[in-house]
Amino acid sequence: DTCLPYVLNISVNGYRSETLLHFLEMKNIYVSSGSACSKGNVSYVLKEMGINSKSIDSALRISFSKHNTTEDCDALICALKDGIENLARR
């Protein structure tokens, strides 16, 4: 396989990745938007994979390491839920 098992790309449709990225940063959780090779542009990798433009626009790249804990994952999930709820109110 040519995938990286420690990198997860998710999309939260309806929310721009940059908005969620900054919300997570306020909670000291650091992720990236798009794909590693997009560098601020639309990710051609996600596009070539057949991902629709709305999902690409809301894509978050989450990288894990052997140092991450279950608590880290729980904190990310809680922060994402909090972000979705708070940003929906605006």
N, C-alpha and C positions, 0 to 999 in steps of 0.2 A: 504494500500500500504506500501511497505517497502523501498521506495525510499526517498532520501533526496532532497527536493525541492530547496535547496540553493547550491547544488553542481552540476556543469556542467562538463562533460567530452567531449572534442572535439578532433578530430584528424585533423592535417594538413598534409595529405599524401605527401610524398616527402621531408619532413623536420623532422629531428630528434627532439624529444621533448626537449632534453637537449639543443640543439642549440637555439630553440625558447625561452626556459625558460631563458637562459642567455641574449638573445637579449631583452626580456621584462624587465629583471632586470635592464638593463642599462637605461630603461625608468621609473624606480621605480614602476614597475608593477610586483607583485609577485604571481606566480602560482606554481603549482607542476606538476610533470610528472607522468604518469601512474595512479595508483590508490593508495589510502591511505595505503593499506596493502601490496603493492609490495616492498617497501623499497629498491629501486635500482635494483630489479630483474624484470623479465618479469611479468606483472600483471596476476596472475592466474584468478582473477575475470573477467577481460576483456576477457581473453582467454576462460573461461567457458561460457561467454555470446555469444561466437561465433564470436568475433571480429577478423579480420585477422591480421597477424603479422605485416604487414606494418602500419596498423592503430594503433596497440598497440605501435609500436615503435615511433609513432608521437603523442601519446596521451598527452593532457594537462588537468589537473584537476583544475577547477576554482571554488573557494569557495566564496560565497557571504554572506553578512550579512545585517542586517537592516540599517547599516550605509552607505552602498554603494548607490551611486547616479546614475542617468542617465548619468551624465557626466563621472563617473568612467567607466561605460560600453562603452560609446563612445570612451574614451581614450584607452581602451583595444582593441576595434575593429580597431581603427586607428593604434595602435602599431603593431597589428598582420598583418595588410595589409602592413605596412612599413617593417616589418621583412621579410615577404614573398617576397616583391619586392627587398629588399637589398640583402637578402641571395641568391636569384635566380641569381643575377649578378655575384656571386663569382664562 
